[in-house]
């Protein structure tokens, strides 16, 4: 089974799509948590699956044995190709990020998250960004975006992998950019007809100094992802160019609300939206059930 493509410019009247399963490939450190939460608010919990399967064959094997015939939304750290395990039409969306910014974000995440496997060592030994890249940004961590889009968790990448990643990405329903998240979310809202067209910004960290040497080290390692990102930008620009005149205003409104969305991601507003979303879904389900 192959994913079905769709224009990001077409608006749909309801978030519930009985005819296909939406797959959100969440690439780490691309604002994926923010988008995943917004999608969860708009899809029935009993028809939503959140799995982290990338590089974990045991979990993937278990996943393949589940009843996925009614799944409407699948998201998590998963790789392109997961659609082959879903017995219904599928459509992919994802968000990619400029590789230098993504690696810096990964380092900041290690510093801020005590449960991360590298946190204790990095903090204890006062490992800076440059040393972090030289010591830890190796092997399967390199070019994660290309790896996710080709399902190559480890091993060396080559030009064929890059071309395959581009071919796969070109089939996606929506290709978003972290650096232009408000426009990305407007595309998602229009394409999926989100009934709760809001989001709460997650995992925000403070800026840190980044030396030219650190940038050079990242670019040396992230060559395939740099090329993939440029391709993704072209796809993104084409999606934006196909939108109606009102799109620019909608994206501007989301930008204007950026402080509110950041506040929502760290307080009671997100909890309220989640509760409201689940209550609405329960009501919709009750209405759809026949009376005895």
C-alpha positions as CSV (number, residue, x, y, z in Angstrom):
1,X,0.0,0.0,0.0
2,X,1.3,3.4,-0.8
3,X,0.4,6.8,0.7
4,X,-2.1,9.0,-1.1
5,X,-1.0,12.5,-1.9
6,X,-3.3,15.5,-1.5
7,X,-3.0,19.2,-2.0
8,X,-2.3,21.3,1.1
9,X,-4.5,24.0,-0.3
10,X,-7.7,22.1,-0.1
11,X,-9.8,22.7,2.9
12,X,-11.8,19.9,4.5
13,X,-14.9,20.6,6.6
14,X,-14.2,18.2,9.4
15,X,-11.1,16.9,11.2
16,X,-12.5,13.3,11.3
17,X,-11.4,11.4,8.1
18,X,-12.9,8.0,7.9
19,X,-11.3,7.3,4.6
20,X,-7.7,7.4,5.5
21,X,-5.2,7.4,8.4
22,X,-3.1,10.5,8.9
23,X,0.6,9.7,9.7
24,X,2.6,12.4,11.4
25,X,6.3,11.6,11.3
26,X,7.7,13.4,14.3
27,X,11.3,14.1,13.8
28,X,13.0,15.0,17.1
29,X,13.6,18.7,17.8
30,X,11.5,20.1,15.0
31,X,8.5,21.4,17.1
32,X,6.9,18.0,16.6
33,X,5.5,17.9,20.2
34,X,3.7,21.1,19.6
35,X,2.0,19.9,16.4
36,X,1.3,16.4,17.8
37,X,-0.6,17.8,20.8
38,X,-2.7,20.0,18.5
39,X,-3.5,17.0,16.3
40,X,-4.5,14.9,19.4
41,X,-7.0,17.7,20.4
42,X,-8.7,17.2,17.0
43,X,-8.9,13.4,16.7
44,X,-10.8,10.8,18.7
45,X,-8.5,9.3,21.4
46,X,-9.8,5.8,20.7
47,X,-8.8,6.2,17.0
48,X,-5.4,7.8,17.7
49,X,-2.1,6.0,18.1
50,X,1.1,7.4,19.6
51,X,4.1,5.1,19.1
52,X,7.9,5.6,19.1
53,X,9.0,2.8,16.8
54,X,12.1,4.2,14.9
55,X,15.0,1.9,15.4
56,X,13.1,-0.5,17.6
57,X,12.2,-3.7,15.6
58,X,10.6,-5.4,18.6
59,X,8.1,-2.6,19.0
60,X,7.5,-2.5,15.3
61,X,6.8,-6.2,15.2
62,X,4.3,-5.8,18.0
63,X,2.7,-2.8,16.2
64,X,2.2,-4.8,13.1
65,X,0.1,-7.3,15.0
66,X,-2.4,-4.8,16.3
67,X,-5.9,-4.0,14.8
68,X,-5.2,-0.8,12.9
69,X,-8.2,-0.9,10.5
70,X,-9.9,2.1,12.2
71,X,-6.9,4.2,13.0
72,X,-7.4,7.8,12.0
73,X,-4.2,9.4,13.4
74,X,-0.8,7.8,14.0
75,X,2.1,9.9,15.3
76,X,5.4,9.5,17.1
77,X,9.1,8.9,16.3
78,X,8.4,6.6,13.4
79,X,9.9,6.2,10.0
80,X,8.6,6.4,6.5
81,X,7.2,3.1,5.4
82,X,5.0,2.5,8.5
83,X,2.0,2.9,6.1
84,X,2.7,-0.6,4.8
85,X,1.5,-2.0,8.2
86,X,-1.8,-0.1,8.1
87,X,-4.6,-1.8,6.2
88,X,-6.2,1.4,4.8
89,X,-5.2,4.4,2.8
90,X,-2.7,6.7,4.5
91,X,-1.4,10.3,4.1
92,X,1.8,11.6,5.6
93,X,2.8,14.9,7.1
94,X,6.0,16.0,8.8
95,X,8.0,19.0,9.9
96,X,11.7,19.4,9.1
97,X,14.2,21.8,10.6
98,X,17.4,23.6,9.5
99,X,20.0,21.1,10.7
100,X,22.3,23.5,12.6
101,X,19.4,24.8,14.6
102,X,18.2,21.2,15.2
103,X,21.5,20.0,16.6
104,X,21.8,23.0,18.9
105,X,18.2,22.3,20.1
106,X,19.2,18.7,20.8
107,X,22.1,19.9,22.9
108,X,19.9,22.3,24.9
109,X,17.4,19.5,25.4
110,X,20.1,17.3,26.9
111,X,21.1,20.1,29.3
112,X,17.5,20.8,30.4
113,X,16.1,17.2,30.6
114,X,17.4,15.4,33.7
115,X,16.0,12.1,32.5
116,X,18.0,12.2,29.3
117,X,20.7,9.5,29.1
118,X,23.4,12.0,28.5
119,X,22.3,14.7,30.9
120,X,24.3,13.7,33.9
121,X,27.6,13.4,32.0
122,X,27.2,16.6,30.0
123,X,26.3,18.6,33.1
124,X,28.9,17.0,35.4
125,X,31.8,17.4,32.9
126,X,30.6,20.8,31.8
127,X,30.6,19.7,28.1
128,X,30.1,22.6,25.8
129,X,28.4,22.5,22.4
130,X,31.5,21.9,20.4
131,X,32.7,19.0,22.5
132,X,29.1,17.6,22.5
133,X,29.1,17.5,18.8
134,X,32.5,16.0,18.5
135,X,31.9,13.4,21.2
136,X,28.2,12.5,20.9
137,X,26.9,13.6,17.5
138,X,28.1,10.5,15.7
139,X,26.7,7.4,14.0
140,X,22.9,7.1,14.1
141,X,22.5,10.7,15.5
142,X,23.9,12.2,12.3
143,X,21.3,13.2,9.6
144,X,18.4,11.9,11.6
145,X,15.9,13.6,9.2
146,X,17.3,11.7,6.2
147,X,17.3,8.5,8.3
148,X,13.6,8.9,9.3
149,X,12.5,9.5,5.7
150,X,14.3,6.4,4.5
151,X,13.9,4.1,7.6
152,X,17.7,3.8,8.0
153,X,18.2,3.9,11.8
154,X,21.9,3.2,11.7
155,X,24.7,2.6,9.2
156,X,26.3,4.9,6.7
157,X,24.2,7.1,4.5
158,X,24.9,7.9,0.8
159,X,23.6,9.9,-2.1
160,X,21.0,7.2,-2.9
161,X,19.6,7.6,0.6
162,X,19.3,11.4,0.1
163,X,17.5,10.9,-3.2
164,X,15.2,8.4,-1.7
165,X,14.4,10.7,1.1
166,X,13.5,13.5,-1.3
167,X,11.3,11.1,-3.4
168,X,9.5,10.1,-0.2
169,X,9.1,13.6,1.0
170,X,7.7,14.8,-2.3
171,X,4.7,12.5,-1.8
172,X,3.7,14.0,1.6
173,X,0.4,15.8,2.1
174,X,2.1,18.5,4.1
175,X,5.8,19.3,4.5
176,X,6.3,21.9,7.2
177,X,9.3,23.9,8.4
178,X,10.1,24.6,12.1
179,X,11.4,28.0,11.3
180,X,8.0,28.9,9.7
181,X,5.8,27.1,12.1
182,X,2.9,29.6,12.0
183,X,2.6,29.1,8.3
184,X,3.0,25.3,8.7
185,X,0.2,25.2,11.2
186,X,-2.0,27.3,8.9
187,X,-1.4,24.7,6.2
188,X,-2.3,21.9,8.6
189,X,-5.5,23.7,9.7
190,X,-6.6,24.3,6.2
191,X,-5.8,20.8,4.9
192,X,-7.3,18.9,7.8
193,X,-10.1,21.3,8.7
194,X,-9.1,21.4,12.4
195,X,-12.1,22.1,14.6
196,X,-9.8,23.3,17.4
197,X,-7.4,25.4,15.3
198,X,-5.0,26.2,18.2
199,X,-1.8,24.8,19.6
200,X,0.3,25.1,22.7
201,X,4.1,25.6,22.2
202,X,6.0,22.8,23.9
203,X,9.6,22.3,24.9
204,X,10.8,25.9,24.6
205,X,14.4,26.5,25.7
206,X,16.5,29.6,26.0
207,X,19.0,30.7,23.4
208,X,22.7,29.9,23.9
209,X,25.8,31.2,22.3
210,X,26.8,29.2,19.2
211,X,30.4,29.7,17.9
212,X,31.3,29.6,14.2
213,X,33.4,26.4,15.0
214,X,30.2,24.7,16.3
215,X,28.4,25.6,13.2
216,X,31.2,24.3,11.1
217,X,31.3,21.0,13.0
218,X,27.5,20.5,12.5
219,X,27.6,21.3,8.8
220,X,30.5,18.8,8.3
221,X,28.3,16.0,9.8
222,X,24.8,17.1,8.5
223,X,25.5,17.3,4.8
224,X,22.6,15.1,3.7
225,X,20.2,16.8,6.0
226,X,21.3,20.2,4.8
227,X,20.5,19.1,1.2
228,X,17.2,17.6,2.3
229,X,16.2,20.8,4.1
230,X,16.8,22.8,1.0
231,X,14.6,20.5,-0.9
232,X,11.9,20.7,1.8
233,X,12.0,24.5,1.6
234,X,11.2,24.3,-2.1
235,X,8.2,22.0,-1.4
236,X,7.1,24.3,1.4
237,X,7.3,27.4,-0.8
238,X,5.2,25.7,-3.5
239,X,2.6,24.8,-0.9
240,X,2.4,28.4,0.3
241,X,2.2,29.7,-3.3
242,X,-0.9,27.6,-3.9
243,X,-2.9,29.1,-1.0
244,X,-5.7,31.6,-1.2
245,X,-5.0,35.3,-0.4
246,X,-6.4,34.9,3.1
247,X,-3.6,32.6,4.0
248,X,-1.1,35.3,4.7
249,X,-3.5,37.0,7.2
250,X,-4.1,33.7,8.9
251,X,-0.4,33.0,9.4
252,X,0.1,36.6,10.6
253,X,-2.6,36.0,13.2
254,X,-0.8,32.9,14.5
255,X,2.4,34.9,14.7
256,X,0.7,37.6,16.7
257,X,-0.6,35.0,19.1
258,X,2.9,33.4,19.6
259,X,3.2,34.7,23.3
260,X,-0.2,33.2,24.1
261,X,0.7,29.9,22.6
262,X,3.9,29.8,24.6
263,X,2.0,30.6,27.8
264,X,-0.5,27.9,26.9
265,X,2.2,25.3,26.6
266,X,3.3,25.7,30.2
267,X,0.0,26.2,32.1
268,X,-3.6,25.4,32.6
269,X,-4.7,26.6,29.2
270,X,-3.4,23.5,27.6
271,X,-5.1,21.3,30.2
272,X,-8.4,23.1,29.5
273,X,-8.1,22.6,25.8
274,X,-7.3,18.9,26.2
275,X,-10.3,18.4,28.5
276,X,-12.5,20.4,26.1
277,X,-11.3,18.3,23.2
278,X,-12.0,15.0,24.9
279,X,-15.5,16.2,26.0
280,X,-16.4,17.2,22.5
281,X,-15.2,13.9,21.1
282,X,-17.3,12.0,23.7
283,X,-20.3,14.1,22.7
284,X,-19.7,13.5,19.0
285,X,-19.4,9.7,19.6
286,X,-22.6,9.7,21.7
287,X,-24.5,11.5,19.0
288,X,-23.4,9.0,16.4
289,X,-24.6,6.0,18.3
290,X,-28.1,4.8,17.6
291,X,-30.7,5.0,20.4
292,X,-31.7,1.7,21.9
